[in-house]
Amino acid sequence: MPSLPYSPERIVSLFDEMPKTYGAVNLISSFGFSHLWRKASVLSLDPMMNHRCADLMCGMGEASVLMLKAGGPSLNVDAVDFSPEMTKRCRKTVSRLKAGNISVHTRNIFDLPRVAVYDRICCSFGLKTLDEGQLAQFASLIRTLLRPAGKAAFVEIHVPEQRLFRDLYLFYIRHVIPSIGRLCLGNPDCYRYLARYTEDFAQRDCFADYLKEAGLKVTVRPLFFGCARLYFAELPELISPRGKGIVGADSPRH
Ligand SMILES: C[S@@+](CC[C@H](N)C(=O)[O-])C[C@H]1O[C@@H](n2cnc3c(N)ncnc32)[C@H](O)[C@@H]1O
């Protein structure tokens, strides 16, 4: 099988094709679990009043909205995604909100300023779009962006370990989900690619190790028999695990 492309250009063009169908296909094909898993990951962060938060690889901003609901309208959320079509949808969603402050940025997450400004970071279903090198880079970026005592949660579709269930599951994501994509008038090839990114990520999943190497305290929780995983990372309060003293102490809260 040819290797999967992970260049920003390829990933942007894939997601620029998907906004019209992504929300519906995701929800229907996961039997509503995608929403529940996103919500579980946001709630694990326990966002509170005045927290500065980031929703990285935000897509259409579903997790940003959940963060605002959980933490209240005084929360500030930076929603970042490099697909112009996804962020266009995200801005539409944000414009319909009655209260709350979500700023949407069309930007590569790796171009974010490396300053510790965030109390909470969430990332839902974006990990699979990163190759091994980018995943390690992402873990170190998270460490840099978090303020002392900051928390980050990442949820990603995975592949169950139990043999029979895994075979059924792989058949489902390889063949049934692309058909659901077609029924929703989307391009089934995009959903075929998503299945391949999911399988590839599950096979080489070292993300928790990268987070630990970056100096974060990490826990990993399988969701629904291993169909998804929730990675939770925390930066200890005040003392830098890399021995550089107080981390981000000079970063003002915005
Ligand atoms: C599967 S979607 C997830 C969208 C959304 N977070 C959700 O909960 O459904 C992955 C998103 O990651 C974005 N993405 C991937 N790599 C990125 C990068 N390096 N910088 C910014 N966005 C990126 C893609 O454009 C896409 O919108």
The ligand as an ORCA input file, in Angstrom:
! r2SCAN-3c Opt
* xyz 0 1
  C     -10.599     15.182     11.727
  S     -10.643     16.916     11.763
  C     -11.139     17.243     13.430
  C     -12.009     18.468     13.530
  C     -12.602     18.777     14.901
  N     -11.594     19.081     15.879
  C     -13.539     17.707     15.426
  O     -13.651     17.583     16.658
  O     -14.214     17.022     14.641
  C      -8.920     17.334     11.812
  C      -8.671     18.811     11.581
  O      -7.290     19.075     11.837
  C      -6.873     20.096     10.983
  N      -5.390     20.081     10.956
  C      -4.585     19.024     10.691
  N      -3.282     19.387     10.797
  C      -3.267     20.698     11.157
  C      -2.226     21.645     11.407
  N      -0.933     21.315     11.321
  N      -2.571     22.910     11.752
  C      -3.881     23.274     11.832
  N      -4.915     22.432     11.591
  C      -4.614     21.158     11.248
  C      -7.560     19.767      9.666
  O      -7.658     20.876      8.808
  C      -8.934     19.282     10.151
  O      -9.882     20.313     10.157
*
